[in-house]
């Protein structure tokens, strides 16, 4: 997700996306443990996207 796309989301949508990405991250880690992961770079991308979402969410909570 791009930063501009994230800023357009509401607080509820941000929370839903964070939850979804956390589940995806868990599944990626599980696949990595079993040597079934197809794209290991996806793990890092998912972590960064979660961080972006949390940052934007925190900014909206303070505003």
PDB file of N, CA, C and O in Angstrom:
ATOM      1  N   UNK A   1       0.830  -1.182   0.000  1.00  0.00           N
ATOM      2  CA  UNK A   1       0.000   0.000   0.000  1.00  0.00           C
ATOM      3  C   UNK A   1       0.876   1.247   0.000  1.00  0.00           C
ATOM      4  O   UNK A   1       1.898   1.320   0.682  1.00  0.00           O
ATOM      5  N   UNK A   2       0.454   2.192  -0.762  1.00  0.00           N
ATOM      6  CA  UNK A   2       1.157   3.465  -0.824  1.00  0.00           C
ATOM      7  C   UNK A   2       0.698   4.350   0.334  1.00  0.00           C
ATOM      8  O   UNK A   2      -0.389   4.171   0.883  1.00  0.00           O
ATOM      9  N   UNK A   3       1.547   5.298   0.688  1.00  0.00           N
ATOM     10  CA  UNK A   3       1.251   6.204   1.796  1.00  0.00           C
ATOM     11  C   UNK A   3      -0.008   7.018   1.524  1.00  0.00           C
ATOM     12  O   UNK A   3      -0.795   7.271   2.435  1.00  0.00           O
ATOM     13  N   UNK A   4      -0.198   7.422   0.287  1.00  0.00           N
ATOM     14  CA  UNK A   4      -1.371   8.218  -0.070  1.00  0.00           C
ATOM     15  C   UNK A   4      -2.654   7.406   0.072  1.00  0.00           C
ATOM     16  O   UNK A   4      -3.684   7.931   0.497  1.00  0.00           O
ATOM     17  N   UNK A   5      -2.590   6.128  -0.285  1.00  0.00           N
ATOM     18  CA  UNK A   5      -3.757   5.255  -0.150  1.00  0.00           C
ATOM     19  C   UNK A   5      -4.107   5.057   1.317  1.00  0.00           C
ATOM     20  O   UNK A   5      -5.281   5.025   1.689  1.00  0.00           O
ATOM     21  N   UNK A   6      -3.086   4.927   2.139  1.00  0.00           N
ATOM     22  CA  UNK A   6      -3.295   4.688   3.564  1.00  0.00           C
ATOM     23  C   UNK A   6      -3.943   5.902   4.220  1.00  0.00           C
ATOM     24  O   UNK A   6      -4.821   5.750   5.069  1.00  0.00           O
ATOM     25  N   UNK A   7      -3.520   7.103   3.836  1.00  0.00           N
ATOM     26  CA  UNK A   7      -4.062   8.317   4.448  1.00  0.00           C
ATOM     27  C   UNK A   7      -5.545   8.491   4.174  1.00  0.00           C
ATOM     28  O   UNK A   7      -6.239   9.145   4.953  1.00  0.00           O
ATOM     29  N   UNK A   8      -6.049   7.921   3.083  1.00  0.00           N
ATOM     30  CA  UNK A   8      -7.458   8.043   2.726  1.00  0.00           C
ATOM     31  C   UNK A   8      -8.356   7.127   3.554  1.00  0.00           C
ATOM     32  O   UNK A   8      -9.571   7.325   3.592  1.00  0.00           O
ATOM     33  N   UNK A   9      -7.773   6.130   4.214  1.00  0.00           N
ATOM     34  CA  UNK A   9      -8.558   5.159   4.969  1.00  0.00           C
ATOM     35  C   UNK A   9      -9.038   5.735   6.301  1.00  0.00           C
ATOM     36  O   UNK A   9      -8.389   6.600   6.890  1.00  0.00           O
ATOM     37  N   UNK A  10     -10.187   5.239   6.764  1.00  0.00           N
ATOM     38  CA  UNK A  10     -10.693   5.646   8.075  1.00  0.00           C
ATOM     39  C   UNK A  10      -9.993   4.827   9.162  1.00  0.00           C
ATOM     40  O   UNK A  10      -9.255   3.886   8.870  1.00  0.00           O
ATOM     41  N   UNK A  11     -10.236   5.200  10.410  1.00  0.00           N
ATOM     42  CA  UNK A  11      -9.604   4.499  11.533  1.00  0.00           C
ATOM     43  C   UNK A  11     -10.005   3.029  11.565  1.00  0.00           C
ATOM     44  O   UNK A  11      -9.165   2.160  11.800  1.00  0.00           O
ATOM     45  N   UNK A  12     -11.284   2.750  11.330  1.00  0.00           N
ATOM     46  CA  UNK A  12     -11.757   1.366  11.353  1.00  0.00           C
ATOM     47  C   UNK A  12     -11.109   0.538  10.244  1.00  0.00           C
ATOM     48  O   UNK A  12     -10.726  -0.612  10.456  1.00  0.00           O
ATOM     49  N   UNK A  13     -10.995   1.135   9.073  1.00  0.00           N
ATOM     50  CA  UNK A  13     -10.358   0.430   7.959  1.00  0.00           C
ATOM     51  C   UNK A  13      -8.886   0.161   8.245  1.00  0.00           C
ATOM     52  O   UNK A  13      -8.361  -0.892   7.884  1.00  0.00           O
ATOM     53  N   UNK A  14      -8.221   1.116   8.895  1.00  0.00           N
ATOM     54  CA  UNK A  14      -6.815   0.920   9.257  1.00  0.00           C
ATOM     55  C   UNK A  14      -6.661  -0.251  10.213  1.00  0.00           C
ATOM     56  O   UNK A  14      -5.771  -1.084  10.042  1.00  0.00           O
ATOM     57  N   UNK A  15      -7.524  -0.316  11.215  1.00  0.00           N
ATOM     58  CA  UNK A  15      -7.451  -1.401  12.195  1.00  0.00           C
ATOM     59  C   UNK A  15      -7.708  -2.749  11.520  1.00  0.00           C
ATOM     60  O   UNK A  15      -7.025  -3.728  11.819  1.00  0.00           O
ATOM     61  N   UNK A  16      -8.681  -2.808  10.618  1.00  0.00           N
ATOM     62  CA  UNK A  16      -8.983  -4.049   9.904  1.00  0.00           C
ATOM     63  C   UNK A  16      -7.799  -4.482   9.045  1.00  0.00           C
ATOM     64  O   UNK A  16      -7.461  -5.665   8.997  1.00  0.00           O
ATOM     65  N   UNK A  17      -7.175  -3.526   8.373  1.00  0.00           N
ATOM     66  CA  UNK A  17      -6.006  -3.852   7.545  1.00  0.00           C
ATOM     67  C   UNK A  17      -4.839  -4.343   8.390  1.00  0.00           C
ATOM     68  O   UNK A  17      -4.133  -5.270   7.993  1.00  0.00           O
ATOM     69  N   UNK A  18      -4.631  -3.732   9.546  1.00  0.00           N
ATOM     70  CA  UNK A  18      -3.553  -4.167  10.440  1.00  0.00           C
ATOM     71  C   UNK A  18      -3.795  -5.601  10.885  1.00  0.00           C
ATOM     72  O   UNK A  18      -2.874  -6.417  10.864  1.00  0.00           O
ATOM     73  N   UNK A  19      -5.012  -5.917  11.283  1.00  0.00           N
ATOM     74  CA  UNK A  19      -5.335  -7.278  11.709  1.00  0.00           C
ATOM     75  C   UNK A  19      -5.105  -8.283  10.582  1.00  0.00           C
ATOM     76  O   UNK A  19      -4.542  -9.356  10.800  1.00  0.00           O
ATOM     77  N   UNK A  20      -5.545  -7.923   9.378  1.00  0.00           N
ATOM     78  CA  UNK A  20      -5.385  -8.815   8.224  1.00  0.00           C
ATOM     79  C   UNK A  20      -3.909  -9.046   7.929  1.00  0.00           C
ATOM     80  O   UNK A  20      -3.492 -10.175   7.672  1.00  0.00           O
ATOM     81  N   UNK A  21      -3.121  -7.978   7.966  1.00  0.00           N
ATOM     82  CA  UNK A  21      -1.697  -8.101   7.676  1.00  0.00           C
ATOM     83  C   UNK A  21      -0.954  -8.889   8.753  1.00  0.00           C
ATOM     84  O   UNK A  21       0.002  -9.605   8.452  1.00  0.00           O
ATOM     85  N   UNK A  22      -1.390  -8.761  10.007  1.00  0.00           N
ATOM     86  CA  UNK A  22      -0.768  -9.540  11.082  1.00  0.00           C
ATOM     87  C   UNK A  22      -1.017 -11.031  10.875  1.00  0.00           C
ATOM     88  O   UNK A  22      -0.134 -11.851  11.125  1.00  0.00           O
ATOM     89  N   UNK A  23      -2.220 -11.380  10.417  1.00  0.00           N
ATOM     90  CA  UNK A  23      -2.523 -12.783  10.123  1.00  0.00           C
ATOM     91  C   UNK A  23      -1.671 -13.278   8.955  1.00  0.00           C
ATOM     92  O   UNK A  23      -1.151 -14.394   8.984  1.00  0.00           O
ATOM     93  N   UNK A  24      -1.535 -12.440   7.928  1.00  0.00           N
ATOM     94  CA  UNK A  24      -0.700 -12.796   6.788  1.00  0.00           C
ATOM     95  C   UNK A  24       0.749 -12.995   7.221  1.00  0.00           C
ATOM     96  O   UNK A  24       1.406 -13.941   6.786  1.00  0.00           O
ATOM     97  N   UNK A  25       1.241 -12.114   8.066  1.00  0.00           N
ATOM     98  CA  UNK A  25       2.616 -12.208   8.553  1.00  0.00           C
ATOM     99  C   UNK A  25       2.831 -13.504   9.328  1.00  0.00           C
ATOM    100  O   UNK A  25       3.859 -14.162   9.171  1.00  0.00           O
ATOM    101  N   UNK A  26       1.866 -13.867  10.157  1.00  0.00           N
ATOM    102  CA  UNK A  26       1.953 -15.130  10.887  1.00  0.00           C
ATOM    103  C   UNK A  26       2.046 -16.296   9.911  1.00  0.00           C
ATOM    104  O   UNK A  26       2.867 -17.197  10.085  1.00  0.00           O
ATOM    105  N   UNK A  27       1.195 -16.274   8.878  1.00  0.00           N
ATOM    106  CA  UNK A  27       1.215 -17.354   7.894  1.00  0.00           C
ATOM    107  C   UNK A  27       2.533 -17.395   7.122  1.00  0.00           C
ATOM    108  O   UNK A  27       3.042 -18.475   6.825  1.00  0.00           O
ATOM    109  N   UNK A  28       3.088 -16.227   6.795  1.00  0.00           N
ATOM    110  CA  UNK A  28       4.380 -16.186   6.113  1.00  0.00           C
ATOM    111  C   UNK A  28       5.472 -16.793   6.985  1.00  0.00           C
ATOM    112  O   UNK A  28       6.307 -17.557   6.501  1.00  0.00           O
ATOM    113  N   UNK A  29       5.463 -16.454   8.265  1.00  0.00           N
ATOM    114  CA  UNK A  29       6.480 -16.998   9.168  1.00  0.00           C
ATOM    115  C   UNK A  29       6.338 -18.512   9.298  1.00  0.00           C
ATOM    116  O   UNK A  29       7.330 -19.239   9.350  1.00  0.00           O
ATOM    117  N   UNK A  30       5.100 -18.971   9.350  1.00  0.00           N
ATOM    118  CA  UNK A  30       4.839 -20.400   9.435  1.00  0.00           C
ATOM    119  C   UNK A  30       5.344 -21.100   8.164  1.00  0.00           C
ATOM    120  O   UNK A  30       5.960 -22.163   8.244  1.00  0.00           O
ATOM    121  N   UNK A  31       5.087 -20.511   7.010  1.00  0.00           N
ATOM    122  CA  UNK A  31       5.564 -21.071   5.754  1.00  0.00           C
ATOM    123  C   UNK A  31       7.091 -21.080   5.707  1.00  0.00           C
ATOM    124  O   UNK A  31       7.699 -22.020   5.195  1.00  0.00           O
ATOM    125  N   UNK A  32       7.703 -20.022   6.247  1.00  0.00           N
ATOM    126  CA  UNK A  32       9.167 -19.946   6.248  1.00  0.00           C
ATOM    127  C   UNK A  32       9.759 -21.065   7.099  1.00  0.00           C
ATOM    128  O   UNK A  32      10.776 -21.659   6.740  1.00  0.00           O
ATOM    129  N   UNK A  33       9.119 -21.343   8.221  1.00  0.00           N
ATOM    130  CA  UNK A  33       9.582 -22.423   9.092  1.00  0.00           C
ATOM    131  C   UNK A  33       9.547 -23.766   8.368  1.00  0.00           C
ATOM    132  O   UNK A  33      10.429 -24.605   8.554  1.00  0.00           O
ATOM    133  N   UNK A  34       8.528 -23.959   7.548  1.00  0.00           N
ATOM    134  CA  UNK A  34       8.363 -25.228   6.844  1.00  0.00           C
ATOM    135  C   UNK A  34       8.993 -25.216   5.453  1.00  0.00           C
ATOM    136  O   UNK A  34       8.779 -26.137   4.665  1.00  0.00           O
ATOM    137  N   UNK A  35       9.760 -24.183   5.153  1.00  0.00           N
ATOM    138  CA  UNK A  35      10.429 -24.023   3.858  1.00  0.00           C
ATOM    139  C   UNK A  35       9.442 -24.046   2.698  1.00  0.00           C
ATOM    140  O   UNK A  35       9.731 -24.631   1.655  1.00  0.00           O
ATOM    141  N   UNK A  36       8.293 -23.422   2.866  1.00  0.00           N
ATOM    142  CA  UNK A  36       7.291 -23.374   1.817  1.00  0.00           C
ATOM    143  C   UNK A  36       7.057 -21.960   1.303  1.00  0.00           C
ATOM    144  O   UNK A  36       6.225 -21.753   0.420  1.00  0.00           O
ATOM    145  N   UNK A  37       7.768 -21.003   1.835  1.00  0.00           N
ATOM    146  CA  UNK A  37       7.549 -19.620   1.430  1.00  0.00           C
ATOM    147  C   UNK A  37       8.033 -19.431  -0.017  1.00  0.00           C
ATOM    148  O   UNK A  37       9.124 -19.865  -0.388  1.00  0.00           O
ATOM    149  N   UNK A  38       7.186 -18.769  -0.820  1.00  0.00           N
ATOM    150  CA  UNK A  38       7.532 -18.571  -2.226  1.00  0.00           C
ATOM    151  C   UNK A  38       8.293 -17.267  -2.436  1.00  0.00           C
ATOM    152  O   UNK A  38       9.136 -17.181  -3.329  1.00  0.00           O
ATOM    153  N   UNK A  39       8.003 -16.248  -1.620  1.00  0.00           N
ATOM    154  CA  UNK A  39       8.650 -14.948  -1.773  1.00  0.00           C
ATOM    155  C   UNK A  39       9.054 -14.424  -0.394  1.00  0.00           C
ATOM    156  O   UNK A  39       8.246 -13.779   0.274  1.00  0.00           O
ATOM    157  N   UNK A  40      10.280 -14.687   0.040  1.00  0.00           N
ATOM    158  CA  UNK A  40      10.702 -14.262   1.380  1.00  0.00           C
ATOM    159  C   UNK A  40      10.703 -12.748   1.581  1.00  0.00           C
ATOM    160  O   UNK A  40      10.601 -12.282   2.716  1.00  0.00           O
ATOM    161  N   UNK A  41      10.813 -11.981   0.513  1.00  0.00           N
ATOM    162  CA  UNK A  41      10.805 -10.520   0.632  1.00  0.00           C
ATOM    163  C   UNK A  41       9.434 -10.011   1.057  1.00  0.00           C
ATOM    164  O   UNK A  41       9.320  -8.899   1.574  1.00  0.00           O
ATOM    165  N   UNK A  42       8.406 -10.803   0.848  1.00  0.00           N
ATOM    166  CA  UNK A  42       7.045 -10.412   1.212  1.00  0.00           C
ATOM    167  C   UNK A  42       6.920 -10.230   2.731  1.00  0.00           C
ATOM    168  O   UNK A  42       6.105  -9.431   3.193  1.00  0.00           O
ATOM    169  N   UNK A  43       7.715 -10.960   3.500  1.00  0.00           N
ATOM    170  CA  UNK A  43       7.684 -10.839   4.963  1.00  0.00           C
ATOM    171  C   UNK A  43       8.096  -9.430   5.374  1.00  0.00           C
ATOM    172  O   UNK A  43       7.417  -8.799   6.185  1.00  0.00           O
ATOM    173  N   UNK A  44       9.182  -8.940   4.832  1.00  0.00           N
ATOM    174  CA  UNK A  44       9.653  -7.591   5.147  1.00  0.00           C
ATOM    175  C   UNK A  44       8.686  -6.520   4.693  1.00  0.00           C
ATOM    176  O   UNK A  44       8.463  -5.539   5.402  1.00  0.00           O
ATOM    177  N   UNK A  45       8.107  -6.699   3.510  1.00  0.00           N
ATOM    178  CA  UNK A  45       7.130  -5.737   3.000  1.00  0.00           C
ATOM    179  C   UNK A  45       5.915  -5.661   3.920  1.00  0.00           C
ATOM    180  O   UNK A  45       5.404  -4.577   4.202  1.00  0.00           O
ATOM    181  N   UNK A  46       5.466  -6.808   4.376  1.00  0.00           N
ATOM    182  CA  UNK A  46       4.294  -6.857   5.256  1.00  0.00           C
ATOM    183  C   UNK A  46       4.586  -6.156   6.574  1.00  0.00           C
ATOM    184  O   UNK A  46       3.747  -5.410   7.080  1.00  0.00           O
ATOM    185  N   UNK A  47       5.771  -6.388   7.135  1.00  0.00           N
ATOM    186  CA  UNK A  47       6.139  -5.724   8.389  1.00  0.00           C
ATOM    187  C   UNK A  47       6.183  -4.203   8.219  1.00  0.00           C
ATOM    188  O   UNK A  47       5.726  -3.464   9.091  1.00  0.00           O
ATOM    189  N   UNK A  48       6.725  -3.748   7.113  1.00  0.00           N
ATOM    190  CA  UNK A  48       6.814  -2.306   6.859  1.00  0.00           C
ATOM    191  C   UNK A  48       5.440  -1.692   6.656  1.00  0.00           C
ATOM    192  O   UNK A  48       5.183  -0.574   7.101  1.00  0.00           O
ATOM    193  N   UNK A  49       4.554  -2.423   5.982  1.00  0.00           N
ATOM    194  CA  UNK A  49       3.204  -1.916   5.762  1.00  0.00           C
ATOM    195  C   UNK A  49       2.454  -1.814   7.081  1.00  0.00           C
ATOM    196  O   UNK A  49       1.720  -0.851   7.299  1.00  0.00           O
ATOM    197  N   UNK A  50       2.626  -2.791   7.963  1.00  0.00           N
ATOM    198  CA  UNK A  50       1.994  -2.740   9.285  1.00  0.00           C
ATOM    199  C   UNK A  50       2.496  -1.507  10.040  1.00  0.00           C
ATOM    200  O   UNK A  50       1.711  -0.805  10.678  1.00  0.00           O
ATOM    201  N   UNK A  51       3.789  -1.248   9.968  1.00  0.00           N
ATOM    202  CA  UNK A  51       4.362  -0.082  10.652  1.00  0.00           C
ATOM    203  C   UNK A  51       3.791   1.215  10.087  1.00  0.00           C
ATOM    204  O   UNK A  51       3.479   2.138  10.840  1.00  0.00           O
ATOM    205  N   UNK A  52       3.655   1.289   8.759  1.00  0.00           N
ATOM    206  CA  UNK A  52       3.065   2.482   8.143  1.00  0.00           C
ATOM    207  C   UNK A  52       1.642   2.701   8.626  1.00  0.00           C
ATOM    208  O   UNK A  52       1.256   3.816   8.978  1.00  0.00           O
ATOM    209  N   UNK A  53       0.860   1.616   8.637  1.00  0.00           N
ATOM    210  CA  UNK A  53      -0.534   1.719   9.068  1.00  0.00           C
ATOM    211  C   UNK A  53      -0.634   2.180  10.519  1.00  0.00           C
ATOM    212  O   UNK A  53      -1.463   3.026  10.855  1.00  0.00           O
ATOM    213  N   UNK A  54       0.212   1.621  11.368  1.00  0.00           N
ATOM    214  CA  UNK A  54       0.190   2.007  12.779  1.00  0.00           C
ATOM    215  C   UNK A  54       0.589   3.466  12.964  1.00  0.00           C
ATOM    216  O   UNK A  54       0.029   4.159  13.813  1.00  0.00           O
ATOM    217  N   UNK A  55       1.549   3.934  12.178  1.00  0.00           N
ATOM    218  CA  UNK A  55       1.991   5.319  12.267  1.00  0.00           C
ATOM    219  C   UNK A  55       0.868   6.273  11.877  1.00  0.00           C
ATOM    220  O   UNK A  55       0.620   7.259  12.571  1.00  0.00           O
ATOM    221  N   UNK A  56       0.191   5.984  10.776  1.00  0.00           N
ATOM    222  CA  UNK A  56      -0.915   6.817  10.313  1.00  0.00           C
ATOM    223  C   UNK A  56      -2.060   6.766  11.324  1.00  0.00           C
ATOM    224  O   UNK A  56      -2.687   7.787  11.607  1.00  0.00           O
ATOM    225  N   UNK A  57      -2.331   5.580  11.868  1.00  0.00           N
ATOM    226  CA  UNK A  57      -3.400   5.431  12.848  1.00  0.00           C
ATOM    227  C   UNK A  57      -3.108   6.250  14.099  1.00  0.00           C
ATOM    228  O   UNK A  57      -4.004   6.894  14.645  1.00  0.00           O
ATOM    229  N   UNK A  58      -1.865   6.228  14.552  1.00  0.00           N
ATOM    230  CA  UNK A  58      -1.483   7.008  15.723  1.00  0.00           C
ATOM    231  C   UNK A  58      -1.625   8.505  15.452  1.00  0.00           C
ATOM    232  O   UNK A  58      -2.063   9.257  16.323  1.00  0.00           O
ATOM    233  N   UNK A  59      -1.261   8.930  14.261  1.00  0.00           N
ATOM    234  CA  UNK A  59      -1.401  10.335  13.879  1.00  0.00           C
ATOM    235  C   UNK A  59      -2.856  10.779  13.851  1.00  0.00           C
ATOM    236  O   UNK A  59      -3.173  11.899  14.254  1.00  0.00           O
ATOM    237  N   UNK A  60      -3.740   9.909  13.378  1.00  0.00           N
ATOM    238  CA  UNK A  60      -5.164  10.246  13.339  1.00  0.00           C
ATOM    239  C   UNK A  60      -5.757  10.255  14.741  1.00  0.00           C
ATOM    240  O   UNK A  60      -6.686  11.016  15.010  1.00  0.00           O
ATOM    241  N   UNK A  61      -5.242   9.431  15.627  1.00  0.00           N
ATOM    242  CA  UNK A  61      -5.746   9.396  16.997  1.00  0.00           C
ATOM    243  C   UNK A  61      -5.352  10.667  17.740  1.00  0.00           C
ATOM    244  O   UNK A  61      -6.113  11.159  18.573  1.00  0.00           O
ATOM    245  N   UNK A  62      -4.183  11.196  17.447  1.00  0.00           N
ATOM    246  CA  UNK A  62      -3.716  12.417  18.115  1.00  0.00           C
ATOM    247  C   UNK A  62      -4.373  13.676  17.556  1.00  0.00           C
ATOM    248  O   UNK A  62      -4.465  14.694  18.241  1.00  0.00           O
ATOM    249  N   UNK A  63      -4.824  13.600  16.320  1.00  0.00           N
ATOM    250  CA  UNK A  63      -5.417  14.783  15.673  1.00  0.00           C
ATOM    251  C   UNK A  63      -6.848  15.023  16.088  1.00  0.00           C
ATOM    252  O   UNK A  63      -7.472  15.979  15.627  1.00  0.00           O
TER     253      UNK A  63
END
